[in-house]
């Protein structure tokens, strides 16, 4: 099952550009959720987070009590769900470190609404090479 709500952040006109080409100041403002610097054709972190949480809720509604579901996603989608579970404001979620090809486990209690993070950014030692971009 593929849900569009779990697509990675759409960076619009910034796609394919380096941070230097965008500018450190714009990136800092974007990460702080200044929606006035959202790239043309792209989306802001608040928009992304709401989209991701709506998709998460659909998955939770379709998951029977006591059962598990898995979401395979990219960085910003993981940050959106993890920041919500940890109570981290959207304007601080860009600072959450998530390793490339890692696993994060969040348990949702359908009765109480409690969200429990069992582990985040867990990277099993399976012989993968270190990322060239230093993300892990």
WOPE-V255316 format. One record per residue. N is the residue number from 1. RES is the residue in three letters. PSI is psi in radians with two decimals (* if undefined). OMEGA is omega in whole degrees, 0 to 359 (NA if undefined). D_FIRST is the distance of its C-alpha to the first C-alpha in whole Angstrom. Layout:
BEGIN
n:N res:RES psi:PSI omega:OMEGA d_first:D_FIRST
n:N res:RES psi:PSI omega:OMEGA d_first:D_FIRST
END
This chain:
BEGIN
n:1 res:UNK psi:2.24 omega:178 d_first:0
n:2 res:UNK psi:2.18 omega:177 d_first:4
n:3 res:UNK psi:2.21 omega:180 d_first:7
n:4 res:UNK psi:-0.46 omega:180 d_first:10
n:5 res:UNK psi:-0.31 omega:180 d_first:12
n:6 res:UNK psi:0.19 omega:175 d_first:11
n:7 res:UNK psi:2.64 omega:180 d_first:13
n:8 res:UNK psi:2.79 omega:177 d_first:16
n:9 res:UNK psi:2.28 omega:177 d_first:19
n:10 res:UNK psi:1.95 omega:182 d_first:21
n:11 res:UNK psi:0.11 omega:174 d_first:24
n:12 res:UNK psi:-2.22 omega:184 d_first:25
n:13 res:UNK psi:-0.17 omega:177 d_first:29
n:14 res:UNK psi:-0.20 omega:181 d_first:29
n:15 res:UNK psi:2.33 omega:178 d_first:26
n:16 res:UNK psi:-0.07 omega:180 d_first:28
n:17 res:UNK psi:2.64 omega:175 d_first:31
n:18 res:UNK psi:2.87 omega:177 d_first:32
n:19 res:UNK psi:-0.63 omega:179 d_first:33
n:20 res:UNK psi:-0.66 omega:179 d_first:37
n:21 res:UNK psi:-0.56 omega:179 d_first:36
n:22 res:UNK psi:-0.74 omega:178 d_first:35
n:23 res:UNK psi:2.43 omega:181 d_first:37
n:24 res:UNK psi:-0.67 omega:181 d_first:37
n:25 res:UNK psi:-0.79 omega:179 d_first:38
n:26 res:UNK psi:-0.71 omega:179 d_first:35
n:27 res:UNK psi:-0.74 omega:179 d_first:33
n:28 res:UNK psi:-0.77 omega:179 d_first:35
n:29 res:UNK psi:-0.70 omega:178 d_first:35
n:30 res:UNK psi:-0.82 omega:180 d_first:31
n:31 res:UNK psi:-0.50 omega:178 d_first:30
n:32 res:UNK psi:0.14 omega:176 d_first:32
n:33 res:UNK psi:0.54 omega:173 d_first:30
n:34 res:UNK psi:1.74 omega:186 d_first:33
n:35 res:UNK psi:-0.20 omega:178 d_first:31
n:36 res:UNK psi:-0.24 omega:179 d_first:34
n:37 res:UNK psi:0.24 omega:176 d_first:33
n:38 res:UNK psi:2.26 omega:183 d_first:30
n:39 res:UNK psi:2.56 omega:179 d_first:29
n:40 res:UNK psi:2.27 omega:180 d_first:30
n:41 res:UNK psi:0.03 omega:182 d_first:26
n:42 res:UNK psi:-2.95 omega:180 d_first:25
n:43 res:UNK psi:2.70 omega:180 d_first:24
n:44 res:UNK psi:2.91 omega:176 d_first:25
n:45 res:UNK psi:-0.76 omega:178 d_first:24
n:46 res:UNK psi:-0.71 omega:178 d_first:25
n:47 res:UNK psi:-0.83 omega:179 d_first:22
n:48 res:UNK psi:-0.87 omega:184 d_first:20
n:49 res:UNK psi:-0.75 omega:179 d_first:20
n:50 res:UNK psi:-0.72 omega:179 d_first:20
n:51 res:UNK psi:-0.78 omega:181 d_first:17
n:52 res:UNK psi:-0.77 omega:181 d_first:15
n:53 res:UNK psi:-0.58 omega:175 d_first:17
n:54 res:UNK psi:-0.74 omega:178 d_first:15
n:55 res:UNK psi:-0.71 omega:177 d_first:12
n:56 res:UNK psi:-0.77 omega:180 d_first:13
n:57 res:UNK psi:-0.64 omega:177 d_first:14
n:58 res:UNK psi:-0.73 omega:179 d_first:12
n:59 res:UNK psi:-0.77 omega:180 d_first:10
n:60 res:UNK psi:-0.69 omega:178 d_first:13
n:61 res:UNK psi:-0.56 omega:182 d_first:14
n:62 res:UNK psi:-0.11 omega:182 d_first:11
n:63 res:UNK psi:2.12 omega:179 d_first:13
n:64 res:UNK psi:2.58 omega:178 d_first:16
n:65 res:UNK psi:2.39 omega:179 d_first:19
n:66 res:UNK psi:-0.05 omega:180 d_first:20
n:67 res:UNK psi:2.97 omega:181 d_first:16
n:68 res:UNK psi:2.67 omega:172 d_first:14
n:69 res:UNK psi:2.69 omega:178 d_first:11
n:70 res:UNK psi:2.47 omega:175 d_first:11
n:71 res:UNK psi:2.15 omega:176 d_first:10
n:72 res:UNK psi:2.12 omega:188 d_first:11
n:73 res:UNK psi:3.12 omega:176 d_first:13
n:74 res:UNK psi:3.13 omega:188 d_first:16
n:75 res:UNK psi:-0.98 omega:188 d_first:19
n:76 res:UNK psi:-0.50 omega:176 d_first:20
n:77 res:UNK psi:-0.78 omega:178 d_first:16
n:78 res:UNK psi:-0.78 omega:178 d_first:18
n:79 res:UNK psi:-0.67 omega:180 d_first:21
n:80 res:UNK psi:-0.85 omega:181 d_first:20
n:81 res:UNK psi:-0.70 omega:181 d_first:18
n:82 res:UNK psi:-0.75 omega:180 d_first:21
n:83 res:UNK psi:-0.66 omega:178 d_first:24
n:84 res:UNK psi:-0.79 omega:181 d_first:23
n:85 res:UNK psi:-0.58 omega:182 d_first:23
n:86 res:UNK psi:-0.08 omega:181 d_first:26
n:87 res:UNK psi:0.46 omega:179 d_first:28
n:88 res:UNK psi:2.22 omega:181 d_first:28
n:89 res:UNK psi:2.63 omega:181 d_first:29
n:90 res:UNK psi:-0.67 omega:183 d_first:27
n:91 res:UNK psi:-0.03 omega:176 d_first:30
n:92 res:UNK psi:-0.06 omega:187 d_first:30
n:93 res:UNK psi:-0.39 omega:179 d_first:27
n:94 res:UNK psi:-0.35 omega:179 d_first:27
n:95 res:UNK psi:-0.10 omega:179 d_first:30
n:96 res:UNK psi:2.11 omega:178 d_first:27
n:97 res:UNK psi:2.14 omega:178 d_first:27
n:98 res:UNK psi:2.08 omega:181 d_first:24
n:99 res:UNK psi:2.59 omega:176 d_first:24
n:100 res:UNK psi:2.41 omega:177 d_first:23
n:101 res:UNK psi:0.71 omega:180 d_first:20
n:102 res:UNK psi:3.04 omega:182 d_first:21
n:103 res:UNK psi:2.34 omega:175 d_first:19
n:104 res:UNK psi:2.36 omega:182 d_first:19
n:105 res:UNK psi:2.09 omega:178 d_first:19
n:106 res:UNK psi:2.26 omega:179 d_first:19
n:107 res:UNK psi:2.27 omega:180 d_first:20
n:108 res:UNK psi:2.18 omega:177 d_first:20
n:109 res:UNK psi:1.97 omega:184 d_first:22
n:110 res:UNK psi:-0.35 omega:181 d_first:21
n:111 res:UNK psi:-0.92 omega:184 d_first:25
n:112 res:UNK psi:-0.34 omega:185 d_first:27
n:113 res:UNK psi:0.01 omega:180 d_first:24
n:114 res:UNK psi:2.38 omega:176 d_first:25
n:115 res:UNK psi:2.17 omega:181 d_first:23
n:116 res:UNK psi:2.14 omega:177 d_first:24
n:117 res:UNK psi:1.98 omega:181 d_first:24
n:118 res:UNK psi:-0.67 omega:173 d_first:24
n:119 res:UNK psi:2.69 omega:180 d_first:24
n:120 res:UNK psi:2.49 omega:176 d_first:23
n:121 res:UNK psi:0.62 omega:178 d_first:23
n:122 res:UNK psi:2.27 omega:183 d_first:24
n:123 res:UNK psi:1.75 omega:180 d_first:25
n:124 res:UNK psi:2.51 omega:178 d_first:25
n:125 res:UNK psi:1.67 omega:181 d_first:28
n:126 res:UNK psi:0.38 omega:176 d_first:27
n:127 res:UNK psi:0.26 omega:179 d_first:29
n:128 res:UNK psi:2.53 omega:177 d_first:27
n:129 res:UNK psi:2.69 omega:177 d_first:30
n:130 res:UNK psi:2.42 omega:180 d_first:30
n:131 res:UNK psi:2.47 omega:179 d_first:29
n:132 res:UNK psi:-0.42 omega:180 d_first:31
n:133 res:UNK psi:0.00 omega:178 d_first:30
n:134 res:UNK psi:0.19 omega:184 d_first:31
n:135 res:UNK psi:-0.29 omega:179 d_first:28
n:136 res:UNK psi:* omega:NA d_first:28
END
